[in-house]
Amino acid sequence: MRELSNLRLLFLLISLAIIVALHGCGTTKSSAPIRDYSPAPDVSSGATKPDNKRKVKHSDTKEVKRPLASDEQSAGYRVKQGDTLYSISIQFGVDYKELARFNGVDDTNVIHVGQLLKIPKVSAQSQVEAIPADRVEKPVAESIGPPSSWRWPTSGSLDYRFMERVSERGKGIGIRVSKETPVYAAAPGKVVYSGSGLRGYGKLLIIKHDEDFLSVYAHNSQLLSSEGQFIAQGQQVAIVGGEGYSDTLHFEVRLKGKPIDPLRYLPKR
């Protein structure tokens, strides 16, 4: 009996070992996946790695100030070869006498290459804006009066009117003619500029008629008058045919440096 009992005990131990072994294999195959239930790290606390892309983007949006070129400061202008006080005043739409006084220039015929001129009360980037005819202010020239009876600088049809376009052409009128048509002085005066140094005007002639009035003749193929020359009314001063404007003379009248409507002074056709 004792041997039988021992045999049963051995059998139970073997059975128990088998059960334990089978249970161990089953738990290995069906073990649950490891999950991290810890709270997400606080990015604002700096616990995570810095976001380099965000830093670059932030620095890109930071305002970067660059030093202004001298020509951009206070609407300054650096005199170049071929410039005159009159051509600069035309470019910026100011009275040449005011420009001279503003810069302490005693002789309006003398400026120097490299000289920095301050431009009074204007921006170097100013442009003419298109303004409806009924809103164009009447010039003070009506009370001053023109220097003499004006004549048309050339014969032809009107291509564009004063203040009609947003460009340099808006400062005057365009007279459409045939190429190589003669250009005549609209009134007597003295040539104060003859050259091509003013951007947008091509070969340009400026005649000073008195202390208030100037006339401007642009987009020419030839200039027949030189600076300092006195011109009679109706005297030929140029030939139409500027590059890109071979059939249009651009004509301006300036009162104290400001462009005004030439049609107010030219005879009606």
FENMO-V659992 format. One record per residue. N is the residue number from 1. RES is the residue in three letters. PSI is psi in radians with two decimals (none if undefined). NEAR is the number of other ideal C-beta (glycine too) atoms within 8 Angstrom. D_LAST is the distance of its C-alpha to the last C-alpha in Angstrom with 1 decimal. Layout:
# FENMO-V659992
n=N res=RES psi=PSI near=NEAR d_last=D_LAST
n=N res=RES psi=PSI near=NEAR d_last=D_LAST
This chain:
# FENMO-V659992
n=1 res=MET psi=-0.69 near=4 d_last=149.0
n=2 res=ARG psi=-0.66 near=5 d_last=147.8
n=3 res=GLU psi=-0.61 near=6 d_last=146.4
n=4 res=LEU psi=-0.72 near=7 d_last=144.7
n=5 res=SER psi=-0.75 near=8 d_last=143.0
n=6 res=ASN psi=-0.66 near=8 d_last=141.8
n=7 res=LEU psi=-0.75 near=8 d_last=140.4
n=8 res=ARG psi=-0.72 near=8 d_last=138.5
n=9 res=LEU psi=-0.71 near=8 d_last=137.1
n=10 res=LEU psi=-0.70 near=8 d_last=136.0
n=11 res=PHE psi=-0.74 near=8 d_last=134.4
n=12 res=LEU psi=-0.72 near=8 d_last=132.5
n=13 res=LEU psi=-0.73 near=8 d_last=131.3
n=14 res=ILE psi=-0.76 near=8 d_last=130.0
n=15 res=SER psi=-0.72 near=8 d_last=128.3
n=16 res=LEU psi=-0.69 near=8 d_last=126.7
n=17 res=ALA psi=-0.73 near=8 d_last=125.4
n=18 res=ILE psi=-0.74 near=8 d_last=123.9
n=19 res=ILE psi=-0.78 near=8 d_last=122.1
n=20 res=VAL psi=-0.71 near=8 d_last=120.7
n=21 res=ALA psi=-0.78 near=8 d_last=119.5
n=22 res=LEU psi=-0.69 near=8 d_last=117.8
n=23 res=HIS psi=-0.68 near=8 d_last=116.2
n=24 res=GLY psi=-0.69 near=8 d_last=114.8
n=25 res=CYS psi=-0.69 near=8 d_last=113.2
n=26 res=GLY psi=-0.69 near=8 d_last=111.6
n=27 res=THR psi=-0.49 near=8 d_last=110.0
n=28 res=THR psi=-0.72 near=7 d_last=108.5
n=29 res=LYS psi=-0.54 near=6 d_last=106.7
n=30 res=SER psi=0.34 near=6 d_last=105.5
n=31 res=SER psi=2.43 near=6 d_last=104.6
n=32 res=ALA psi=2.54 near=4 d_last=101.5
n=33 res=PRO psi=2.65 near=4 d_last=98.3
n=34 res=ILE psi=2.20 near=4 d_last=97.7
n=35 res=ARG psi=2.45 near=4 d_last=94.9
n=36 res=ASP psi=1.87 near=4 d_last=93.5
n=37 res=TYR psi=0.25 near=3 d_last=93.2
n=38 res=SER psi=2.62 near=3 d_last=92.5
n=39 res=PRO psi=2.57 near=3 d_last=89.3
n=40 res=ALA psi=2.51 near=3 d_last=86.0
n=41 res=PRO psi=2.54 near=7 d_last=85.4
n=42 res=ASP psi=1.91 near=6 d_last=83.0
n=43 res=VAL psi=-0.66 near=6 d_last=79.9
n=44 res=SER psi=-0.31 near=4 d_last=78.9
n=45 res=SER psi=-0.20 near=6 d_last=82.3
n=46 res=GLY psi=0.22 near=5 d_last=81.6
n=47 res=ALA psi=-0.39 near=6 d_last=84.6
n=48 res=THR psi=3.03 near=6 d_last=82.6
n=49 res=LYS psi=2.39 near=3 d_last=81.0
n=50 res=PRO psi=2.52 near=6 d_last=77.6
n=51 res=ASP psi=1.74 near=6 d_last=74.5
n=52 res=ASN psi=-0.62 near=6 d_last=72.8
n=53 res=LYS psi=-0.71 near=6 d_last=69.8
n=54 res=ARG psi=-0.67 near=7 d_last=69.2
n=55 res=LYS psi=-0.76 near=9 d_last=69.4
n=56 res=VAL psi=-0.76 near=8 d_last=66.8
n=57 res=LYS psi=-0.70 near=8 d_last=64.4
n=58 res=HIS psi=-0.72 near=8 d_last=64.8
n=59 res=SER psi=-0.52 near=7 d_last=64.2
n=60 res=ASP psi=-0.57 near=6 d_last=61.1
n=61 res=THR psi=-0.11 near=5 d_last=59.5
n=62 res=LYS psi=2.35 near=6 d_last=60.3
n=63 res=GLU psi=2.22 near=3 d_last=57.3
n=64 res=VAL psi=2.09 near=4 d_last=57.1
n=65 res=LYS psi=2.22 near=4 d_last=55.3
n=66 res=ARG psi=2.60 near=4 d_last=54.0
n=67 res=PRO psi=2.40 near=4 d_last=53.2
n=68 res=LEU psi=2.49 near=6 d_last=49.5
n=69 res=ALA psi=2.75 near=6 d_last=48.1
n=70 res=SER psi=-0.56 near=8 d_last=47.3
n=71 res=ASP psi=-0.28 near=8 d_last=43.5
n=72 res=GLU psi=-0.25 near=7 d_last=43.9
n=73 res=GLN psi=2.18 near=8 d_last=45.8
n=74 res=SER psi=0.62 near=5 d_last=44.0
n=75 res=ALA psi=0.81 near=10 d_last=40.7
n=76 res=GLY psi=2.75 near=13 d_last=41.9
n=77 res=TYR psi=2.27 near=12 d_last=40.4
n=78 res=ARG psi=2.11 near=10 d_last=42.4
n=79 res=VAL psi=2.31 near=12 d_last=40.8
n=80 res=LYS psi=2.92 near=7 d_last=40.5
n=81 res=GLN psi=2.29 near=5 d_last=40.3
n=82 res=GLY psi=-0.19 near=8 d_last=36.9
n=83 res=ASP psi=2.62 near=10 d_last=35.8
n=84 res=THR psi=2.89 near=11 d_last=34.6
n=85 res=LEU psi=-0.57 near=12 d_last=34.4
n=86 res=TYR psi=-0.76 near=13 d_last=30.6
n=87 res=SER psi=-0.63 near=15 d_last=30.4
n=88 res=ILE psi=-0.68 near=15 d_last=32.8
n=89 res=SER psi=-0.62 near=13 d_last=30.9
n=90 res=ILE psi=-0.75 near=15 d_last=27.8
n=91 res=GLN psi=-0.66 near=9 d_last=30.0
n=92 res=PHE psi=-0.02 near=14 d_last=31.5
n=93 res=GLY psi=0.73 near=11 d_last=28.7
n=94 res=VAL psi=2.83 near=13 d_last=30.7
n=95 res=ASP psi=2.28 near=9 d_last=30.5
n=96 res=TYR psi=-0.55 near=12 d_last=32.1
n=97 res=LYS psi=-0.68 near=9 d_last=34.1
n=98 res=GLU psi=-0.67 near=11 d_last=35.4
n=99 res=LEU psi=-0.75 near=18 d_last=36.3
n=100 res=ALA psi=-0.80 near=11 d_last=38.2
n=101 res=ARG psi=-0.66 near=8 d_last=40.0
n=102 res=PHE psi=-0.48 near=9 d_last=40.9
n=103 res=ASN psi=0.15 near=8 d_last=42.6
n=104 res=GLY psi=0.54 near=5 d_last=44.1
n=105 res=VAL psi=2.04 near=11 d_last=42.1
n=106 res=ASP psi=-0.72 near=4 d_last=42.5
n=107 res=ASP psi=1.97 near=5 d_last=40.4
n=108 res=THR psi=-0.18 near=9 d_last=37.0
n=109 res=ASN psi=-0.01 near=5 d_last=37.2
n=110 res=VAL psi=1.93 near=6 d_last=40.5
n=111 res=ILE psi=2.87 near=10 d_last=41.1
n=112 res=HIS psi=2.50 near=6 d_last=43.7
n=113 res=VAL psi=2.29 near=7 d_last=43.9
n=114 res=GLY psi=-0.20 near=6 d_last=45.8
n=115 res=GLN psi=2.36 near=8 d_last=45.0
n=116 res=LEU psi=2.04 near=9 d_last=44.5
n=117 res=LEU psi=2.34 near=12 d_last=41.7
n=118 res=LYS psi=2.35 near=9 d_last=41.6
n=119 res=ILE psi=2.08 near=14 d_last=38.2
n=120 res=PRO psi=2.23 near=8 d_last=38.0
n=121 res=LYS psi=0.44 near=4 d_last=37.3
n=122 res=VAL psi=2.83 near=10 d_last=35.7
n=123 res=SER psi=2.49 near=5 d_last=36.9
n=124 res=ALA psi=-0.32 near=11 d_last=36.7
n=125 res=GLN psi=0.16 near=4 d_last=35.8
n=126 res=SER psi=2.52 near=7 d_last=33.0
n=127 res=GLN psi=2.81 near=7 d_last=29.9
n=128 res=VAL psi=2.33 near=11 d_last=26.6
n=129 res=GLU psi=2.55 near=7 d_last=27.1
n=130 res=ALA psi=2.18 near=9 d_last=24.7
n=131 res=ILE psi=2.30 near=7 d_last=24.0
n=132 res=PRO psi=2.57 near=6 d_last=22.5
n=133 res=ALA psi=-0.61 near=6 d_last=19.4
n=134 res=ASP psi=-0.11 near=4 d_last=21.5
n=135 res=ARG psi=-0.07 near=6 d_last=24.0
n=136 res=VAL psi=2.19 near=10 d_last=21.9
n=137 res=GLU psi=2.47 near=4 d_last=23.4
n=138 res=LYS psi=2.31 near=5 d_last=21.3
n=139 res=PRO psi=2.68 near=10 d_last=21.7
n=140 res=VAL psi=-0.09 near=7 d_last=24.0
n=141 res=ALA psi=-0.42 near=13 d_last=21.4
n=142 res=GLU psi=-0.54 near=8 d_last=20.4
n=143 res=SER psi=-0.37 near=5 d_last=23.9
n=144 res=ILE psi=-0.77 near=7 d_last=23.9
n=145 res=GLY psi=2.52 near=6 d_last=20.6
n=146 res=PRO psi=2.81 near=10 d_last=18.8
n=147 res=PRO psi=-0.45 near=10 d_last=20.7
n=148 res=SER psi=-3.08 near=8 d_last=18.2
n=149 res=SER psi=2.19 near=6 d_last=14.7
n=150 res=TRP psi=2.78 near=12 d_last=13.0
n=151 res=ARG psi=2.78 near=11 d_last=10.9
n=152 res=TRP psi=2.41 near=10 d_last=9.8
n=153 res=PRO psi=-0.32 near=12 d_last=13.3
n=154 res=THR psi=2.88 near=12 d_last=12.6
n=155 res=SER psi=2.41 near=5 d_last=10.4
n=156 res=GLY psi=3.08 near=11 d_last=10.5
n=157 res=SER psi=2.77 near=5 d_last=9.9
n=158 res=LEU psi=2.08 near=9 d_last=10.6
n=159 res=ASP psi=-0.78 near=9 d_last=14.4
n=160 res=TYR psi=2.73 near=8 d_last=15.5
n=161 res=ARG psi=2.96 near=8 d_last=14.7
n=162 res=PHE psi=2.33 near=13 d_last=16.7
n=163 res=MET psi=0.33 near=13 d_last=20.2
n=164 res=GLU psi=-0.38 near=8 d_last=19.8
n=165 res=ARG psi=2.60 near=9 d_last=22.7
n=166 res=VAL psi=1.43 near=7 d_last=26.1
n=167 res=SER psi=-3.07 near=8 d_last=26.2
n=168 res=GLU psi=-0.53 near=8 d_last=25.0
n=169 res=ARG psi=-0.38 near=10 d_last=21.6
n=170 res=GLY psi=-0.23 near=14 d_last=21.3
n=171 res=LYS psi=-0.02 near=10 d_last=21.1
n=172 res=GLY psi=-2.76 near=14 d_last=17.7
n=173 res=ILE psi=2.77 near=14 d_last=14.8
n=174 res=GLY psi=2.29 near=12 d_last=15.1
n=175 res=ILE psi=1.96 near=14 d_last=12.9
n=176 res=ARG psi=2.21 near=9 d_last=14.6
n=177 res=VAL psi=3.12 near=12 d_last=15.5
n=178 res=SER psi=2.68 near=7 d_last=18.6
n=179 res=LYS psi=2.53 near=9 d_last=21.7
n=180 res=GLU psi=0.43 near=7 d_last=22.5
n=181 res=THR psi=2.42 near=12 d_last=18.9
n=182 res=PRO psi=2.61 near=8 d_last=18.9
n=183 res=VAL psi=2.32 near=14 d_last=17.7
n=184 res=TYR psi=2.68 near=11 d_last=17.1
n=185 res=ALA psi=2.26 near=14 d_last=17.9
n=186 res=ALA psi=-0.41 near=14 d_last=15.1
n=187 res=ALA psi=2.78 near=15 d_last=17.6
n=188 res=PRO psi=2.65 near=10 d_last=21.2
n=189 res=GLY psi=-2.83 near=13 d_last=24.0
n=190 res=LYS psi=2.33 near=9 d_last=26.9
n=191 res=VAL psi=2.09 near=17 d_last=27.1
n=192 res=VAL psi=-0.15 near=10 d_last=29.2
n=193 res=TYR psi=2.35 near=13 d_last=29.2
n=194 res=SER psi=1.84 near=10 d_last=29.1
n=195 res=GLY psi=-2.91 near=10 d_last=30.8
n=196 res=SER psi=0.52 near=8 d_last=31.0
n=197 res=GLY psi=-0.04 near=8 d_last=33.3
n=198 res=LEU psi=1.96 near=11 d_last=31.0
n=199 res=ARG psi=2.34 near=4 d_last=31.4
n=200 res=GLY psi=-0.14 near=6 d_last=28.4
n=201 res=TYR psi=-0.18 near=12 d_last=26.1
n=202 res=GLY psi=-2.52 near=12 d_last=27.7
n=203 res=LYS psi=2.09 near=14 d_last=27.3
n=204 res=LEU psi=2.48 near=16 d_last=25.6
n=205 res=LEU psi=2.34 near=16 d_last=24.6
n=206 res=ILE psi=2.24 near=15 d_last=24.4
n=207 res=ILE psi=2.26 near=16 d_last=23.6
n=208 res=LYS psi=2.16 near=11 d_last=25.1
n=209 res=HIS psi=-0.63 near=12 d_last=23.3
n=210 res=ASP psi=-2.83 near=7 d_last=25.9
n=211 res=GLU psi=-0.21 near=3 d_last=28.4
n=212 res=ASP psi=-0.60 near=8 d_last=25.9
n=213 res=PHE psi=2.42 near=13 d_last=22.7
n=214 res=LEU psi=2.67 near=13 d_last=22.5
n=215 res=SER psi=2.56 near=16 d_last=19.8
n=216 res=VAL psi=2.31 near=15 d_last=20.7
n=217 res=TYR psi=1.96 near=15 d_last=20.0
n=218 res=ALA psi=2.86 near=15 d_last=22.0
n=219 res=HIS psi=0.87 near=13 d_last=23.2
n=220 res=ASN psi=2.73 near=17 d_last=23.6
n=221 res=SER psi=-0.50 near=10 d_last=26.3
n=222 res=GLN psi=2.52 near=8 d_last=27.0
n=223 res=LEU psi=2.17 near=12 d_last=26.7
n=224 res=LEU psi=0.09 near=7 d_last=26.9
n=225 res=SER psi=2.59 near=11 d_last=27.6
n=226 res=SER psi=2.83 near=7 d_last=30.6
n=227 res=GLU psi=2.41 near=8 d_last=31.4
n=228 res=GLY psi=-0.19 near=5 d_last=32.1
n=229 res=GLN psi=2.36 near=8 d_last=30.0
n=230 res=PHE psi=2.35 near=7 d_last=27.9
n=231 res=ILE psi=2.38 near=13 d_last=24.4
n=232 res=ALA psi=2.67 near=7 d_last=22.4
n=233 res=GLN psi=2.34 near=10 d_last=18.6
n=234 res=GLY psi=-0.04 near=6 d_last=17.1
n=235 res=GLN psi=2.40 near=9 d_last=20.5
n=236 res=GLN psi=2.29 near=7 d_last=20.8
n=237 res=VAL psi=-0.27 near=14 d_last=22.4
n=238 res=ALA psi=3.11 near=14 d_last=22.6
n=239 res=ILE psi=2.28 near=11 d_last=22.2
n=240 res=VAL psi=2.57 near=19 d_last=20.8
n=241 res=GLY psi=0.64 near=10 d_last=23.6
n=242 res=GLY psi=2.69 near=12 d_last=25.4
n=243 res=GLU psi=2.17 near=5 d_last=28.2
n=244 res=GLY psi=-0.25 near=6 d_last=27.1
n=245 res=TYR psi=0.89 near=9 d_last=23.4
n=246 res=SER psi=-0.29 near=10 d_last=23.4
n=247 res=ASP psi=0.32 near=8 d_last=19.9
n=248 res=THR psi=2.19 near=12 d_last=18.1
n=249 res=LEU psi=2.24 near=16 d_last=17.3
n=250 res=HIS psi=2.17 near=15 d_last=18.1
n=251 res=PHE psi=2.30 near=15 d_last=16.5
n=252 res=GLU psi=2.66 near=13 d_last=17.9
n=253 res=VAL psi=2.28 near=17 d_last=18.1
n=254 res=ARG psi=2.31 near=13 d_last=21.7
n=255 res=LEU psi=2.00 near=12 d_last=23.2
n=256 res=LYS psi=0.71 near=8 d_last=27.0
n=257 res=GLY psi=-0.28 near=14 d_last=26.9
n=258 res=LYS psi=2.35 near=10 d_last=25.2
n=259 res=PRO psi=2.38 near=10 d_last=21.9
n=260 res=ILE psi=2.91 near=11 d_last=19.2
n=261 res=ASP psi=1.99 near=11 d_last=15.7
n=262 res=PRO psi=-0.47 near=14 d_last=13.4
n=263 res=LEU psi=-0.24 near=8 d_last=10.3
n=264 res=ARG psi=-0.34 near=10 d_last=12.3
n=265 res=TYR psi=-0.41 near=8 d_last=12.0
n=266 res=LEU psi=2.53 near=10 d_last=8.9
n=267 res=PRO psi=2.49 near=7 d_last=6.4
n=268 res=LYS psi=2.47 near=3 d_last=3.8
n=269 res=ARG psi=none near=3 d_last=0.0
